[in-house]
Amino acid sequence: MTRIKRAQIRHTRIRKLRERVKGFFQSRKRLRQAMEAAMKADRFAFAGRKQRKRQFRRLWTMRINAAVRQQGLSYSRFVFGLKKAGVEINRKVMADLAVREPNAFAAIVEQAKAALNA
């Protein structure tokens, strides 16, 4: 049976690990704690990808709420009015319209108001 030497594989793994933990603080970039630190960072990154979606939705809601209140309507009434009017625009697009195209957003608010009063 032939002898298997794994030094090259091990060095490659260590080099990749060191690249991943580059910039970590104090002993977390040294080999013993680096693996643990990298695994923990991966867990936080996984959770962070989920949290980012929640945070953006909250941001869009806040932007829409601020823009709708300038038009004299609350956010919840606005969303209910949109549902009654049959307007299906997602929050990301509405928040973008509220910031970049106030006139277009005002037209959508008027549609929601009309549906509420009807």
N, C-alpha and C positions, 0 to 999 in steps of 0.2 A: 504494500500500500504506500502510495506516495505521501510525502510530508506536505502539510498545508501550512503555509506561512501567512498570517493575517495582519502583519504589521502595516501594510499599505492601506488596507481597509480601515483599520483602526485610526491611522493618521488622517485619512480622509474624513472619517466621522468626527474626529476631534476638531479638525480644521473647519468643518461646516458648523459645528456647535459654537466654536469661538467666533465665527462670523455672525451667528445669530445673537450672541450675547454681547457683542461689541457695544460699548457705551454703557453697560450695566455698571452699577455702583459697587465699589469696594470689592469684597471677595466673591460677589455673585458672578464675576466674569472669569473666575478661576475654575479649573476643571471640576473640582469636587461639587461645588454648589451650582455650577453653570447649568448642568443638566436639569436640576430641580427648578432653577430660575426660568429656564426656557420652557419647561412643561407648564409652569404656573403662568407664564406670559401667554402661552397658547390658550390656556383656559380663559384668561381675561379677554384675549382677542376674540375668542368664540362668543363669549357673552356680550362683548362690546359691539359685535356686528348686529346682534339682536337689539341691543339698546339704542343703537344709532337710528334704527327704523322708528322706534317709539319716540325718540327725541325730535326727529324731523316732523313727525305727525303732530306733536305738541306745538312745535314752532309754527307750522302751517295754520293750525287752529288759532293760535294767538294772533297771527297776522290777519287772518280773515276776521276774527272778532274785532280787532282794532279798526279795520276798514269798514266793517258793517255798522259799528256803533257811530261812526261819523255820518252814516246815512240814516241814523235814527232807528236802528233795529238791533235786537240782541242776536247773538250767534245761534242760539237754539231755535229762535223763531225763524231766522234766516234759513237754517238747514231744513226746518219743517216746511217752509214756503217753497224751497227748491224741490223738495220731494213731492209736494202737491202739484207744482207746476210741471213736473216730469223732466226737470233739468238734471242731467247726469254728468256732472263735471267733478272730478276728484279734487281733494283738498290741495294737492300740490299745484295743480293748474290754477285753482282759484286764488291761492296765496300769491302765485306769480303774477296773475292778472291784477290783484289788489295793489301790488308794489309797482309793477311796470306799466300797466294800462288802467289807470283809475276810471277812465270813461267807460271802458268795456265792462269793468267790474260793477260800475254804477248801473249799467243796463241790466246786468244779471240780478242785482239787488231789487231793481224795479219789477222784474219778472216775479221774484219771490214775494214782494209786497202785494202785487196784483193777485197772486194765487191765494195769499192769506186773506185778502179782503173779499175774494169771490165766494 
